[in-house]
Amino acid sequence: MPAPLVTLQKYKAAIRDTTSGDDPRHVEALEDASDAVRSYTDRDFASVPVTESRVFYYEGDGRPLEVDDTFTVNTVTLEGSTAPLAATRWRAGFDGPNGTPYTYIWLPTYRQESGEMGFMYNLDVFLAQHGNQLPLDIQVTVNAVWGWATVPDAVQRATIWIASTFEQDPSIATGGLSSKSVAEVAESYARSEQTTDEPFPKRARLLLDAYKRHL
């Protein structure tokens, strides 16, 4: 199971719990809340950054290529090419606010009947090998630094609020938490803030919406 997005120590400080008797319940709430945040945003904020090449598949029709979270894209190489695509031929983009990683790459439109287009890689040969028609999916190898160095503060705050909500009302948590009222938080995060389709306080959703993957 991935690590919670917030440490137990930080969570206990936020809810002003100086004892240790409820630690197992706190940990379970944090795990459930972290899973909910990852599912809602479609991101894994706690992944350790790693530099490597990953393979994706592009339909060649000009729509953005969805990739994993990355702050640095090094090279983009197309199937059948011996050299990376020129940096002027692709552009990385992101969904969230400044400081969020790239989540997609814009590539040129390649779905053409003829390969006589003068691209820097050998598209003529590639097309000839496929009967002058590009396949439905073009393999794209992206070398980048994947992952987050730290979990954003806003995401940690939202996780704390969701975890405390799970502890207040076990019926909305996914992990079958036992009941507990956290007095310092209950007044601020009342049930009236929740929606019918999401177990999130409104203020948590407002923070997480900025980091939600939209493509």
C-alpha positions in Angstrom: 0.0 0.0 0.0 1.4 3.5 -0.9 2.4 5.6 2.0 -0.2 8.1 3.4 0.1 11.6 2.0 0.4 13.1 5.5 2.5 11.8 8.4 0.8 10.6 11.6 2.7 13.3 13.5 1.5 16.1 11.3 -2.1 14.8 11.4 -2.1 14.5 15.2 -0.7 18.0 15.5 -3.5 19.3 13.3 -6.2 17.7 15.4 -4.4 18.4 18.6 -4.1 14.9 19.8 -1.2 14.5 22.1 -1.9 10.9 23.1 -1.1 7.6 21.4 -4.1 5.5 22.1 -5.9 6.4 18.9 -2.9 6.1 16.6 -4.2 2.9 14.8 -7.5 4.7 14.0 -5.6 7.8 12.8 -3.4 5.7 10.6 -6.4 4.0 9.0 -8.1 7.3 8.5 -5.0 8.7 6.8 -4.7 5.7 4.5 -8.3 5.9 3.5 -8.1 9.6 3.0 -4.9 9.3 0.9 -6.5 6.7 -1.3 -9.5 9.0 -1.8 -7.3 11.9 -2.8 -5.3 9.8 -5.2 -8.5 8.5 -6.8 -10.2 12.0 -7.0 -7.1 13.7 -8.5 -5.8 10.8 -10.6 -2.3 11.5 -9.2 0.1 9.7 -6.9 1.6 12.6 -4.9 3.9 10.4 -2.8 5.7 8.7 -5.6 9.5 9.1 -5.2 11.0 10.9 -8.2 12.9 8.7 -10.7 14.5 9.3 -14.0 13.7 6.7 -16.6 12.1 6.0 -20.0 8.4 5.0 -20.1 6.4 3.9 -23.1 3.1 5.5 -24.1 0.9 5.1 -27.2 -0.2 8.0 -29.4 -3.1 7.9 -31.9 -1.4 10.5 -34.1 -4.4 12.7 -34.5 -3.2 15.8 -32.7 -4.8 15.1 -29.4 -2.5 15.4 -26.4 -0.6 12.3 -25.2 -1.4 11.6 -21.6 1.7 10.9 -19.5 2.5 10.3 -15.8 3.4 13.3 -13.5 6.7 14.7 -14.5 8.5 18.0 -13.7 11.2 17.5 -16.4 10.8 15.9 -19.8 14.2 15.0 -21.3 13.4 13.4 -24.6 10.5 12.2 -26.7 11.2 9.4 -29.2 8.8 7.9 -31.7 8.5 4.3 -32.7 10.8 3.5 -35.7 13.1 6.5 -35.0 16.8 6.2 -34.0 16.9 9.7 -32.5 14.7 11.7 -30.2 12.1 14.1 -31.7 13.4 17.6 -32.0 12.4 19.8 -29.0 10.6 22.1 -31.4 8.3 19.2 -32.4 6.6 18.6 -29.0 5.5 20.6 -26.0 4.7 19.5 -22.5 1.6 20.8 -20.7 0.0 20.6 -17.3 -3.5 20.7 -15.7 -3.0 22.3 -12.4 -1.6 25.5 -11.0 2.0 26.7 -11.3 4.2 24.1 -9.6 2.2 21.1 -10.7 4.0 18.6 -13.0 3.4 18.1 -16.7 0.7 15.6 -17.4 0.5 15.5 -21.2 2.6 16.2 -24.3 1.4 17.8 -27.5 2.8 16.1 -30.6 2.4 16.9 -34.3 -0.4 15.3 -36.3 1.1 12.2 -38.0 -2.0 10.5 -39.4 -1.3 11.2 -43.1 -1.5 9.1 -46.3 1.9 10.1 -47.6 5.2 10.2 -45.8 6.8 12.9 -47.9 6.7 15.5 -45.2 10.3 16.2 -44.3 10.2 15.4 -40.6 13.5 15.1 -38.9 13.1 11.4 -38.2 12.7 8.9 -41.1 8.9 8.9 -41.5 9.1 7.8 -45.1 10.7 4.6 -44.1 8.3 4.2 -41.2 5.3 4.6 -43.4 6.7 2.3 -46.1 7.0 -0.4 -43.5 3.3 0.0 -42.6 1.9 0.2 -46.1 2.0 4.0 -46.2 -0.4 4.3 -43.3 0.4 4.9 -39.7 -0.8 2.3 -37.3 -3.6 3.2 -34.9 -1.2 3.6 -32.0 2.3 5.0 -32.3 4.7 3.9 -29.6 6.2 7.0 -27.9 9.1 6.6 -25.5 9.4 9.5 -23.0 12.5 9.9 -20.9 11.7 12.2 -17.9 11.9 12.7 -14.2 8.7 11.1 -12.9 7.1 11.7 -9.5 6.8 14.4 -6.9 9.6 15.5 -4.6 7.2 16.6 -1.9 3.4 16.4 -1.4 2.0 20.0 -1.9 0.9 21.7 1.3 -2.6 22.2 -0.1 -2.9 18.5 -0.8 -1.8 17.6 2.7 -4.3 20.0 4.3 -7.1 18.5 2.2 -6.0 15.0 3.3 -6.1 16.0 6.9 -9.6 17.4 6.6 -10.8 14.3 4.8 -9.2 12.0 7.3 -10.8 13.8 10.2 -14.2 13.6 8.4 -13.8 9.9 8.1 -13.1 9.6 11.8 -16.2 11.6 12.7 -18.5 9.6 10.4 -17.2 6.0 9.8 -20.0 5.3 7.4 -18.5 7.4 4.6 -15.0 5.9 4.9 -14.0 3.0 2.7 -12.0 1.2 5.4 -14.7 0.5 7.9 -13.3 2.9 10.6 -14.6 2.7 14.1 -16.4 5.8 15.4 -14.6 8.7 17.0 -15.4 12.4 17.3 -12.4 14.7 17.1 -13.6 17.7 19.0 -11.1 20.3 17.7 -12.1 19.5 14.1 -15.8 18.6 14.4 -16.8 22.2 14.8 -15.0 23.4 11.6 -15.7 20.5 9.3 -19.4 19.8 9.9 -21.3 17.2 7.9 -23.2 20.0 6.1 -20.0 20.7 4.1 -20.2 17.3 2.4 -21.8 16.5 -0.9 -24.0 13.5 -1.6 -21.6 11.9 -4.1 -18.2 12.5 -2.5 -17.1 12.0 1.1 -15.1 15.2 1.0 -15.6 18.5 2.9 -16.2 21.3 0.5 -13.0 23.1 1.5 -11.0 19.9 0.7 -12.5 19.7 -2.8 -11.7 23.3 -3.5 -8.1 22.6 -2.8 -7.9 19.3 -4.7 -9.7 20.6 -7.8 -6.6 22.7 -8.6 -4.6 19.4 -8.8 -7.2 17.2 -10.5 -6.1 15.6 -13.8 -8.6 16.7 -16.4 -7.4 14.9 -19.6 
